[in-house]
Amino acid sequence: MRIVPRLIDLGLDAVNGQLFCMGIENLEPYRGKITFWGEIDRQHLLPEGTEADIDRAVEAVYRALWQDGGCIAQCEFGPGARPENVYRVFRAWEGIRG
């Protein structure tokens, strides 16, 4: 994630990326400095995850990135995604943001 500090220095407000491919733990140091516009893992979690997996993923994004507008929650409902998992993502965000 060597490019993120450069994007911050350039004054970029947000990065749209696949958070789980980038590694949430790699993005956490930039929380509050730039907004991450990303999604819950569409390759593995949305097609194959359990409700508990989805809840943990939303919690991980929230804990790592949600500070001072540091995250735009998104869920890609594409081919292969199980509708119940997509629904669970929105329910989990609703519950966490209460």
All heavy atoms as an XYZ file, in Angstrom:
781
protein
N       0.814     -1.192      0.000
C       0.000      0.000      0.000
C       0.856      1.255      0.000
O       0.490      2.258      0.565
C      -0.938     -0.003      1.199
C      -1.959     -1.139      1.202
S      -3.148     -1.137     -0.154
C      -2.368     -2.228     -1.319
N       1.986      1.162     -0.627
C       2.904      2.307     -0.656
C       2.313      3.513     -1.371
O       2.742      4.641     -1.133
C       4.203      1.906     -1.334
C       4.947      0.850     -0.562
C       6.258      0.499     -1.187
N       6.266      0.635     -2.635
C       7.022     -0.061     -3.444
N       7.833     -0.952     -2.970
N       6.984      0.132     -4.744
N       1.324      3.298     -2.219
C       0.761      4.412     -2.983
C      -0.204      5.257     -2.140
O      -0.383      6.442     -2.416
C       0.064      3.916     -4.267
C      -0.202      5.094     -5.187
C      -1.206      3.143     -3.941
C      -0.654      4.711     -6.568
N      -0.814      4.686     -1.131
C      -1.827      5.412     -0.366
C      -1.282      6.695      0.249
O      -1.917      7.747      0.135
C      -2.506      4.505      0.683
C      -3.479      5.294      1.546
C      -3.229      3.346     -0.006
N      -0.110      6.697      0.896
C       0.394      7.972      1.433
C       0.592      9.030      0.341
O       0.353     10.216      0.574
C       1.735      7.593      2.066
C       1.645      6.136      2.341
C       0.753      5.578      1.265
N       0.991      8.601     -0.824
C       1.159      9.561     -1.928
C      -0.176     10.146     -2.363
O      -0.274     11.338     -2.673
C       1.866      8.889     -3.097
C       3.297      8.534     -2.775
C       3.990      7.907     -3.937
N       5.353      7.570     -3.556
C       6.001      6.528     -3.999
N       5.437      5.713     -4.862
N       7.223      6.291     -3.600
N      -1.203      9.304     -2.397
C      -2.535      9.786     -2.757
C      -3.046     10.774     -1.724
O      -3.666     11.777     -2.071
C      -3.496      8.608     -2.901
C      -3.166      7.614     -4.011
C      -4.116      6.416     -3.959
C      -3.184      8.268     -5.377
N      -2.758     10.521     -0.463
C      -3.145     11.442      0.611
C      -2.416     12.769      0.437
O      -3.024     13.840      0.520
C      -2.858     10.813      1.985
C      -3.777      9.607      2.226
C      -3.016     11.850      3.102
C      -3.386      8.753      3.411
N      -1.112     12.704      0.164
C      -0.324     13.926     -0.031
C      -0.824     14.741     -1.213
O      -0.751     15.973     -1.202
C       1.153     13.586     -0.249
C       1.832     13.079      1.014
O       1.273     13.281      2.124
O       2.908     12.468      0.894
N      -1.363     14.071     -2.228
C      -1.904     14.768     -3.396
C      -3.259     15.411     -3.123
O      -3.766     16.171     -3.923
C      -2.036     13.803     -4.578
C      -0.734     13.369     -5.221
C      -0.985     12.245     -6.223
C      -0.069     14.549     -5.919
N      -3.848     15.076     -1.977
C      -5.133     15.653     -1.617
C      -6.333     14.837     -2.070
O      -7.464     15.323     -2.024
N      -6.106     13.597     -2.476
C      -7.209     12.740     -2.892
C      -8.126     12.482     -1.699
O      -7.656     12.251     -0.587
C      -6.658     11.410     -3.424
C      -7.637     10.538     -4.177
C      -8.002     11.184     -5.513
C      -7.025      9.173     -4.418
N      -9.424     12.546     -1.929
C     -10.385     12.373     -0.853
C     -10.778     10.916     -0.617
O     -11.094     10.535      0.503
C     -11.668     13.159     -1.147
C     -11.431     14.655     -1.125
O     -10.679     15.117     -0.253
O     -11.989     15.356     -1.983
N     -10.814     10.108     -1.691
C     -11.306      8.738     -1.552
C     -10.631      7.810     -2.549
O     -10.202      8.239     -3.621
C     -12.818      8.697     -1.752
N     -10.577      6.540     -2.156
C     -10.054      5.485     -3.015
C     -11.137      4.421     -3.118
O     -11.661      3.960     -2.101
C      -8.777      4.853     -2.414
C      -8.350      3.632     -3.202
C      -7.664      5.866     -2.346
N     -11.495      4.039     -4.343
C     -12.453      2.969     -4.567
C     -11.659      1.708     -4.871
O     -10.938      1.656     -5.868
C     -13.379      3.318     -5.730
C     -14.437      2.254     -5.976
O     -14.426      1.188     -5.376
N     -15.350      2.555     -6.867
N     -11.752      0.721     -4.010
C     -10.985     -0.500     -4.216
C     -11.612     -1.689     -3.520
O     -12.534     -1.550     -2.728
N     -11.102     -2.851     -3.829
C     -11.555     -4.071     -3.182
C     -10.785     -4.219     -1.866
O      -9.639     -4.669     -1.846
C     -11.349     -5.271     -4.088
C     -12.255     -5.238     -5.297
C     -12.058     -6.460     -6.173
O     -10.943     -6.886     -6.417
N     -13.159     -7.009     -6.634
N     -11.419     -3.804     -0.795
C     -10.772     -3.728      0.506
C     -10.163     -5.047      0.945
O      -9.079     -5.070      1.511
C     -11.775     -3.257      1.563
C     -12.458     -1.922      1.305
C     -13.451     -1.623      2.422
C     -11.447     -0.815      1.173
N     -10.855     -6.138      0.685
C     -10.365     -7.428      1.155
C      -9.202     -7.927      0.312
O      -8.349     -8.662      0.807
C     -11.509     -8.444      1.230
C     -12.430     -8.157      2.381
C     -13.405     -7.192      2.271
C     -12.287     -8.816      3.578
C     -14.231     -6.890      3.332
C     -13.106     -8.525      4.657
C     -14.089     -7.555      4.532
N      -9.129     -7.515     -0.948
C      -7.964     -7.851     -1.772
C      -6.758     -7.004     -1.363
O      -5.620     -7.464     -1.420
C      -8.269     -7.621     -3.254
S      -9.444     -8.792     -3.947
N      -7.029     -5.779     -0.948
C      -5.961     -4.871     -0.530
C      -5.454     -5.208      0.867
O      -4.320     -4.878      1.205
C      -6.466     -3.425     -0.569
C      -6.868     -2.972     -1.963
S      -7.832     -1.446     -1.945
C      -6.519     -0.251     -1.754
N      -6.299     -5.856      1.646
C      -5.948     -6.195      3.030
C      -6.348     -5.077      3.968
O      -5.681     -4.036      4.013
N      -7.421     -5.285      4.678
C      -7.917     -4.250      5.588
C      -6.846     -3.822      6.581
O      -6.706     -2.644      6.884
C      -9.188     -4.727      6.304
C     -10.297     -4.890      5.265
C      -9.613     -3.771      7.393
C     -11.546     -5.509      5.789
N      -6.060     -4.783      7.042
C      -4.996     -4.454      8.008
C      -3.954     -3.529      7.387
O      -3.318     -2.737      8.086
C      -4.337     -5.725      8.557
C      -3.577     -6.538      7.534
C      -4.438     -7.413      6.609
O      -5.659     -7.515      6.815
O      -3.867     -7.981      5.670
N      -3.784     -3.582      6.058
C      -2.848     -2.682      5.372
C      -3.402     -1.272      5.236
O      -2.643     -0.318      5.078
C      -2.518     -3.214      3.976
C      -1.810     -4.542      4.017
O      -0.992     -4.799      4.891
N      -2.128     -5.405      3.077
N      -4.717     -1.145      5.267
C      -5.363      0.157      5.087
C      -5.595      0.886      6.404
O      -5.696      2.111      6.436
C      -6.701     -0.039      4.367
C      -6.627     -0.756      3.021
C      -8.026     -0.974      2.463
C      -5.757      0.011      2.045
N      -5.656      0.139      7.481
C      -5.970      0.712      8.784
C      -5.076      1.894      9.181
O      -5.573      2.876      9.752
C      -5.929     -0.367      9.861
C      -6.446      0.108     11.182
C      -6.605     -1.023     12.188
O      -6.218     -2.173     11.892
O      -7.124     -0.740     13.280
N      -3.776      1.888      8.879
C      -2.950      3.040      9.266
C      -3.392      4.368      8.624
O      -3.018      5.431      9.102
C      -1.549      2.662      8.772
C      -1.556      1.172      8.692
C      -2.965      0.799      8.320
N      -4.204      4.298      7.588
C      -4.636      5.509      6.885
C      -6.046      5.932      7.272
O      -6.591      6.877      6.708
C      -4.527      5.288      5.376
C      -3.165      4.765      5.004
C      -2.988      3.457      4.567
C      -2.027      5.561      5.142
C      -1.733      2.971      4.258
C      -0.768      5.077      4.849
C      -0.630      3.783      4.404
O       0.619      3.290      4.114
N      -6.634      5.234      8.242
C      -7.976      5.563      8.723
C      -8.009      7.025      9.179
O      -7.122      7.487      9.883
C      -8.327      4.644      9.890
C      -9.638      5.010     10.552
C      -9.967      4.129     11.718
N      -8.951      4.277     12.751
C      -8.673      3.343     13.633
N      -9.300      2.205     13.621
N      -7.752      3.557     14.545
N      -9.020      7.719      8.727
C      -9.183      9.116      9.112
C      -8.395     10.087      8.249
O      -8.552     11.295      8.371
N      -7.540      9.567      7.359
C      -6.736     10.424      6.486
C      -7.254     10.428      5.056
O      -7.003     11.359      4.303
C      -5.286      9.947      6.489
C      -4.651     10.022      7.861
C      -3.274      9.440      7.862
C      -2.731      9.458      9.286
N      -1.559      8.626      9.430
N      -7.938      9.361      4.681
C      -8.512      9.218      3.351
C      -9.714      8.280      3.485
O      -9.739      7.431      4.370
C      -7.482      8.675      2.330
C      -7.996      8.803      0.896
C      -7.078      7.250      2.673
C      -6.911      8.578     -0.162
N     -10.701      8.473      2.655
C     -11.892      7.633      2.697
C     -11.702      6.438      1.767
O     -11.279      6.601      0.625
C     -13.128      8.438      2.262
O     -13.325      9.485      3.209
C     -14.372      7.572      2.195
N     -12.013      5.254      2.286
C     -11.967      4.046      1.474
C     -13.389      3.683      1.077
O     -14.257      3.492      1.922
C     -11.313      2.900      2.251
C      -9.857      3.132      2.472
C      -9.401      3.679      3.655
C      -8.939      2.849      1.474
C      -8.048      3.918      3.854
C      -7.585      3.091      1.663
C      -7.143      3.623      2.850
N     -13.601      3.621     -0.213
C     -14.901      3.268     -0.763
C     -14.728      1.862     -1.305
O     -14.138      1.644     -2.353
C     -15.256      4.263     -1.850
C     -16.478      3.969     -2.642
C     -17.463      3.057     -2.359
C     -16.853      4.603     -3.848
N     -18.416      3.082     -3.317
C     -18.076      4.028     -4.252
C     -16.296      5.586     -4.633
C     -18.731      4.417     -5.409
C     -16.942      5.970     -5.772
C     -18.154      5.400     -6.153
N     -15.185      0.929     -0.552
C     -14.954     -0.454     -0.927
C     -16.131     -1.333     -0.573
O     -17.208     -0.868     -0.269
N     -15.898     -2.591     -0.608
C     -16.993     -3.529     -0.487
C     -16.598     -4.726      0.358
O     -15.423     -4.968      0.605
C     -17.391     -4.016     -1.874
C     -16.236     -4.720     -2.557
C     -16.450     -4.921     -4.039
O     -16.841     -3.963     -4.720
O     -16.227     -6.041     -4.489
N     -17.606     -5.471      0.741
C     -17.378     -6.753      1.397
C     -16.936     -7.731      0.305
O     -17.425     -7.686     -0.818
C     -18.663     -7.220      2.113
C     -19.080     -6.216      3.188
C     -18.487     -8.610      2.701
C     -18.041     -5.929      4.258
N     -16.031     -8.605      0.625
C     -15.397     -9.537     -0.306
C     -16.401    -10.258     -1.214
O     -17.122    -11.143     -0.778
C     -14.598    -10.558      0.506
C     -13.901    -11.597     -0.336
O     -13.966    -11.539     -1.571
O     -13.284    -12.490      0.263
N     -16.417     -9.861     -2.491
C     -17.358    -10.456     -3.439
C     -16.856    -11.749     -4.053
O     -17.627    -12.479     -4.659
C     -17.709     -9.459     -4.535
C     -16.551     -9.038     -5.394
C     -17.010     -8.083     -6.469
N     -15.992     -7.077     -6.707
C     -15.893     -6.418     -7.828
N     -16.730     -6.636     -8.807
N     -14.966     -5.522     -7.977
N     -15.570    -12.036     -3.928
C     -15.034    -13.272     -4.499
C     -15.338    -14.483     -3.626
O     -15.587    -15.569     -4.137
C     -13.508    -13.187     -4.695
C     -13.084    -12.396     -5.889
C     -12.964    -10.911     -5.579
O     -13.064    -10.496     -4.432
N     -12.763    -10.104     -6.601
N     -15.286    -14.301     -2.305
C     -15.419    -15.444     -1.407
C     -16.592    -15.308     -0.426
O     -17.389    -16.224     -0.298
C     -14.121    -15.665     -0.631
C     -12.946    -15.858     -1.533
N     -12.734    -17.009     -2.252
C     -11.932    -15.027     -1.875
C     -11.643    -16.892     -2.987
N     -11.138    -15.695     -2.772
N     -16.666    -14.184      0.271
C     -17.673    -14.063      1.322
C     -19.104    -14.011      0.792
O     -19.980    -14.702      1.318
C     -17.408    -12.832      2.185
C     -16.259    -12.958      3.168
C     -16.068    -11.654      3.919
C     -16.490    -14.100      4.128
N     -19.360    -13.192     -0.203
C     -20.740    -13.082     -0.670
C     -21.257    -14.377     -1.297
O     -22.403    -14.751     -1.064
C     -20.900    -11.892     -1.626
C     -20.714    -10.525     -0.966
C     -20.895     -9.414     -1.975
C     -21.644    -10.342      0.209
N     -20.438    -15.118     -2.051
C     -20.959    -16.379     -2.588
C     -20.900    -17.558     -1.604
O     -21.714    -18.466     -1.689
C     -20.076    -16.675     -3.798
C     -18.977    -15.704     -3.808
C     -19.224    -14.704     -2.720
N     -19.936    -17.543     -0.676
C     -19.681    -18.748      0.128
C     -19.755    -18.545      1.640
O     -19.750    -19.512      2.386
C     -18.279    -19.285     -0.194
C     -18.070    -19.600     -1.649
C     -16.596    -19.735     -2.022
O     -15.727    -19.690     -1.119
O     -16.328    -19.885     -3.215
N     -19.773    -17.313      2.097
C     -19.676    -17.043      3.527
C     -20.924    -17.389      4.310
O     -22.025    -17.456      3.767
N     -20.720    -17.585      5.597
C     -21.831    -17.792      6.525
C     -22.281    -16.432      7.057
O     -21.600    -15.412      6.858
C     -21.389    -18.666      7.710
O     -20.401    -17.936      8.466
C     -20.820    -19.996      7.239
N     -23.399    -16.425      7.758
C     -23.846    -15.172      8.376
C     -22.782    -14.634      9.327
O     -22.532    -13.432      9.364
C     -25.167    -15.383      9.119
C     -26.354    -15.528      8.211
C     -27.666    -15.581      8.977
O     -27.662    -15.592     10.235
O     -28.706    -15.609      8.315
N     -22.163    -15.532     10.077
C     -21.111    -15.110     11.012
C     -19.914    -14.531     10.262
O     -19.314    -13.547     10.713
C     -20.675    -16.287     11.886
N     -19.557    -15.109      9.114
C     -18.467    -14.576      8.296
C     -18.780    -13.152      7.847
O     -17.919    -12.269      7.893
C     -18.237    -15.435      7.045
C     -17.713    -16.823      7.327
O     -17.066    -17.041      8.377
O     -17.955    -17.714      6.472
N     -20.003    -12.954      7.401
C     -20.425    -11.628      6.927
C     -20.379    -10.629      8.081
O     -19.854     -9.521      7.941
C     -21.835    -11.684      6.312
C     -21.892    -12.642      5.116
C     -22.314    -10.281      5.932
C     -21.024    -12.290      3.939
N     -20.910    -11.016      9.227
C     -20.892    -10.124     10.390
C     -19.466     -9.752     10.772
O     -19.176     -8.584     11.063
C     -21.592    -10.780     11.581
C     -23.097    -10.910     11.398
O     -23.659    -10.273     10.477
O     -23.703    -11.652     12.187
N     -18.562    -10.723     10.770
C     -17.156    -10.448     11.112
C     -16.515     -9.510     10.087
O     -15.727     -8.636     10.453
C     -16.363    -11.748     11.202
C     -16.536    -12.487     12.495
C     -15.539    -13.629     12.654
N     -15.717    -14.666     11.656
C     -16.542    -15.703     11.773
N     -17.273    -15.846     12.861
N     -16.628    -16.603     10.811
N     -16.847     -9.684      8.820
C     -16.272     -8.838      7.774
C     -16.729     -7.384      7.934
O     -15.917     -6.454      7.842
C     -16.649     -9.370      6.390
N     -18.003     -7.193      8.167
C     -18.517     -5.834      8.363
C     -17.876     -5.219      9.607
O     -17.436     -4.063      9.581
C     -20.060     -5.831      8.462
C     -20.580     -4.476      8.928
C     -20.675     -6.210      7.117
N     -17.779     -5.981     10.671
C     -17.146     -5.495     11.906
C     -15.686     -5.121     11.656
O     -15.203     -4.098     12.139
C     -17.244     -6.559     13.000
C     -16.529     -6.203     14.281
C     -17.177     -5.085     15.076
O     -18.394     -4.877     14.951
O     -16.451     -4.396     15.826
N     -14.977     -5.930     10.876
C     -13.567     -5.655     10.586
C     -13.411     -4.354      9.811
O     -12.528     -3.545     10.108
C     -12.949     -6.812      9.808
N     -14.262     -4.136      8.824
C     -14.204     -2.892      8.049
C     -14.521     -1.709      8.955
O     -13.823     -0.695      8.936
C     -15.169     -2.936      6.839
C     -15.281     -1.568      6.166
C     -14.713     -3.986      5.832
N     -15.546     -1.856      9.752
C     -15.928     -0.777     10.665
C     -14.791     -0.434     11.624
O     -14.412      0.734     11.771
C     -17.188     -1.169     11.436
C     -17.642     -0.122     12.408
C     -18.366      0.980     11.964
C     -17.333     -0.211     13.755
C     -18.784      1.954     12.847
C     -17.748      0.759     14.645
C     -18.467      1.836     14.190
O     -18.868      2.810     15.067
N     -14.251     -1.448     12.293
C     -13.183     -1.214     13.278
C     -11.943     -0.596     12.625
O     -11.303      0.279     13.198
C     -12.781     -2.533     13.938
C     -13.506     -2.860     15.191
C     -12.843     -3.998     15.968
N     -12.011     -4.871     15.147
C     -12.389     -6.022     14.607
N     -13.593     -6.462     14.818
N     -11.581     -6.736     13.869
N     -11.600     -1.069     11.439
C     -10.350     -0.632     10.809
C     -10.453      0.725     10.120
O      -9.477      1.468     10.098
C      -9.884     -1.684      9.801
N     -11.612      1.044      9.550
C     -11.666      2.206      8.656
C     -12.680      3.283      9.024
O     -12.602      4.391      8.514
C     -11.954      1.730      7.225
C     -10.960      0.726      6.655
C     -11.400      0.283      5.278
C      -9.556      1.297      6.634
N     -13.642      2.989      9.860
C     -14.729      3.939     10.107
C     -14.301      4.983     11.118
O     -14.468      4.835     12.313
C     -15.962      3.200     10.620
C     -17.199      4.028     10.502
C     -17.654      4.938     11.405
C     -18.124      4.024      9.435
N     -18.801      5.514     10.960
C     -19.126      4.969      9.739
C     -18.206      3.329      8.242
C     -20.196      5.220      8.900
C     -19.276      3.580      7.407
C     -20.252      4.512      7.737
N     -13.706      6.055     10.638
C     -13.321      7.173     11.496
C     -13.316      8.427     10.646
O     -12.720      8.438      9.573
C     -11.930      6.960     12.082
C     -11.443      8.137     12.892
C     -10.011      7.934     13.371
O      -9.597      6.829     13.663
N      -9.259      9.006     13.439
N     -13.991      9.450     11.090
C     -13.992     10.734     10.382
C     -14.314     10.580      8.900
O     -13.650     11.144      8.043
C     -12.637     11.433     10.545
C     -12.305     11.713     11.993
O     -13.241     11.972     12.777
O     -11.116     11.666     12.351
N     -15.332      9.778      8.590
C     -15.722      9.588      7.191
C     -14.774      8.693      6.427
O     -14.681      8.788      5.211
N     -14.087      7.795      7.122
C     -13.053      6.984      6.500
C     -13.508      5.800      5.695
O     -12.695      5.060      5.166
N     -14.826      5.602      5.566
C     -15.286      4.438      4.821
C     -16.663      4.721      4.240
O     -17.524      5.284      4.913
C     -15.349      3.223      5.734
S     -15.892      1.726      4.911
N     -16.852      4.326      2.998
C     -18.170      4.324      2.374
C     -18.536      2.857      2.221
O     -17.891      2.118      1.469
C     -18.163      5.031      1.009
C     -17.778      6.500      1.178
C     -19.523      4.875      0.322
C     -17.564      7.244     -0.122
N     -19.524      2.413      2.972
C     -19.924      1.004      2.943
C     -20.591      0.692      1.613
O     -21.440      1.436      1.135
C     -20.871      0.715      4.097
N     -20.191     -0.407      1.019
C     -20.718     -0.813     -0.282
C     -20.816     -2.324     -0.309
O     -20.051     -3.027      0.342
C     -19.777     -0.341     -1.388
C     -20.192     -0.772     -2.770
C     -19.171     -0.356     -3.816
O     -18.411      0.581     -3.629
N     -19.162     -1.056     -4.913
N     -21.758     -2.814     -1.079
C     -21.891     -4.254     -1.265
C     -22.225     -4.505     -2.731
O     -23.225     -4.005     -3.234
C     -22.971     -4.806     -0.356
S     -23.145     -6.589     -0.485
N     -21.392     -5.237     -3.406
C     -21.563     -5.559     -4.821
C     -22.432     -6.802     -4.946
O     -22.041     -7.885     -4.523
C     -20.190     -5.827     -5.445
C     -20.217     -6.187     -6.898
C     -20.444     -4.992     -7.796
O     -20.142     -3.857     -7.406
O     -20.923     -5.210     -8.924
N     -23.614     -6.646     -5.509
C     -24.521     -7.790     -5.687
C     -24.370     -8.266     -7.125
O     -25.139     -7.933     -8.006
C     -25.951     -7.368     -5.389
C     -26.921     -8.508     -5.243
C     -28.204     -8.257     -4.807
C     -26.570     -9.808     -5.523
C     -29.124     -9.287     -4.660
C     -27.474    -10.849     -5.390
C     -28.752    -10.575     -4.952
N     -23.318     -9.037     -7.353
C     -23.012     -9.501     -8.695
C     -23.250    -10.993     -8.849
O     -23.759    -11.660     -7.945
N     -22.850    -11.522     -9.991
C     -23.016    -12.951    -10.255
C     -22.354    -13.794     -9.166
O     -21.241    -13.518     -8.742
C     -22.303    -13.153    -11.595
C     -22.278    -11.812    -12.226
C     -22.204    -10.823    -11.100
N     -23.071    -14.795     -8.715
C     -22.543    -15.710     -7.713
C     -22.843    -15.326     -6.282
O     -22.757    -16.158     -5.386
N     -23.152    -14.079     -6.040
C     -23.442    -13.644     -4.671
C     -24.772    -14.245     -4.211
O     -25.746    -14.238     -4.959
C     -23.495    -12.128     -4.586
N     -24.775    -14.751     -3.009
C     -26.013    -15.284     -2.436
C     -26.839    -14.119     -1.903
O     -26.348    -13.311     -1.110
C     -25.693    -16.273     -1.324
C     -25.043    -17.533     -1.869
C     -24.631    -18.539     -0.830
N     -25.456    -18.566      0.346
C     -24.985    -18.810      1.564
N     -23.703    -19.036      1.758
N     -25.796    -18.835      2.605
N     -28.100    -14.005     -2.327
C     -28.934    -12.878     -1.885
C     -28.985    -12.736     -0.363
O     -28.965    -11.617      0.150
C     -30.311    -13.202     -2.467
C     -30.025    -14.061     -3.648
C     -28.806    -14.869     -3.285
N     -29.035    -13.859      0.355
C     -29.105    -13.774      1.812
C     -27.832    -13.184      2.411
O     -27.877    -12.525      3.451
C     -29.422    -15.140      2.439
C     -28.436    -16.229      2.125
C     -28.731    -17.030      0.854
O     -29.461    -16.546     -0.034
O     -28.209    -18.153      0.757
N     -26.693    -13.367      1.747
C     -25.459    -12.764      2.246
C     -25.422    -11.267      1.965
O     -24.939    -10.487      2.783
C     -24.236    -13.460      1.661
C     -23.935    -14.768      2.360
O     -24.516    -15.068      3.394
N     -23.039    -15.543      1.794
N     -25.920    -10.876      0.806
C     -25.991     -9.449      0.489
C     -26.915     -8.755      1.489
O     -26.573     -7.707      2.049
C     -26.463     -9.231     -0.960
C     -26.715     -7.756     -1.239
C     -25.450     -9.815     -1.941
N     -28.054     -9.354      1.736
C     -28.997     -8.810      2.722
C     -28.330     -8.713      4.095
O     -28.474     -7.715      4.804
C     -30.245     -9.688      2.775
C     -31.266     -9.236      3.777
C     -32.049     -8.106      3.533
C     -31.463     -9.927      4.964
C     -32.988     -7.678      4.445
C     -32.396     -9.510      5.887
C     -33.160     -8.382      5.625
O     -34.083     -7.964      6.540
N     -27.564     -9.744      4.451
C     -26.894     -9.770      5.758
C     -25.896     -8.623      5.892
O     -25.741     -8.050      6.974
C     -26.185    -11.119      5.953
C     -25.598    -11.301      7.310
C     -26.687    -11.355      8.349
N     -26.141    -11.521      9.679
C     -26.821    -11.980     10.699
N     -28.076    -12.336     10.549
N     -26.256    -12.096     11.868
N     -25.201     -8.286      4.799
C     -24.263     -7.155      4.838
C     -25.001     -5.881      5.253
O     -24.562     -5.167      6.158
C     -23.566     -6.954      3.475
C     -22.821     -5.626      3.432
C     -22.630     -8.107      3.169
N     -26.125     -5.617      4.618
C     -26.873     -4.393      4.936
C     -27.428     -4.434      6.359
O     -27.427     -3.423      7.050
C     -27.966     -4.157      3.899
C     -27.416     -3.773      2.556
C     -27.428     -4.677      1.507
C     -26.854     -2.524      2.350
C     -26.901     -4.327      0.265
C     -26.315     -2.164      1.119
C     -26.340     -3.080      0.076
N     -27.890     -5.592      6.787
C     -28.389     -5.723      8.169
C     -27.256     -5.509      9.170
O     -27.435     -4.863     10.202
C     -29.034     -7.101      8.386
C     -30.287     -7.348      7.590
C     -31.415     -6.483      7.998
N     -31.697     -6.734      9.410
C     -32.668     -6.185     10.087
N     -33.456     -5.328      9.513
N     -32.854     -6.457     11.355
N     -26.074     -6.059      8.872
C     -24.928     -5.907      9.778
C     -24.525     -4.441      9.878
O     -24.243     -3.941     10.982
C     -23.771     -6.769      9.311
N     -24.474     -3.721      8.745
C     -24.144     -2.289      8.795
C     -25.185     -1.521      9.583
O     -24.873     -0.636     10.370
C     -24.000     -1.700      7.395
C     -22.637     -1.872      6.834
C     -22.268     -2.657      5.787
C     -21.433     -1.250      7.297
N     -20.914     -2.574      5.585
C     -20.377     -1.711      6.487
C     -21.132     -0.362      8.319
C     -19.056     -1.316      6.659
C     -19.833      0.057      8.503
C     -18.813     -0.427      7.674
N     -26.452     -1.869      9.359
C     -27.514     -1.194     10.086
C     -27.361     -1.411     11.586
O     -27.521     -0.486     12.385
C     -28.868     -1.730      9.604
C     -30.059     -1.069     10.232
C     -31.342     -1.634      9.678
O     -31.795     -2.706     10.166
O     -31.884     -1.039      8.743
N     -27.027     -2.622     11.972
C     -26.856     -2.941     13.387
C     -25.641     -2.267     14.013
O     -25.689     -1.809     15.152
N     -24.582     -2.194     13.265
C     -23.342     -1.623     13.798
C     -23.443     -0.101     13.927
O     -22.874      0.484     14.837
C     -22.134     -2.047     12.954
C     -20.885     -2.086     13.813
C     -21.924     -1.160     11.761
C     -19.746     -2.837     13.163
N     -24.147      0.515     13.011
C     -24.286      1.972     13.024
C     -25.497      2.415     13.832
O     -25.661      3.594     14.082
C     -24.390      2.513     11.590
C     -23.136      2.347     10.769
C     -21.960      3.151     11.251
N     -22.310      4.552     11.283
C     -21.843      5.414     12.178
N     -21.018      5.033     13.101
N     -22.208      6.659     12.146
N     -26.375      1.436     14.164
C     -27.562      1.620     14.980
C     -28.182      2.918     14.911
O     -28.884      3.582     15.359
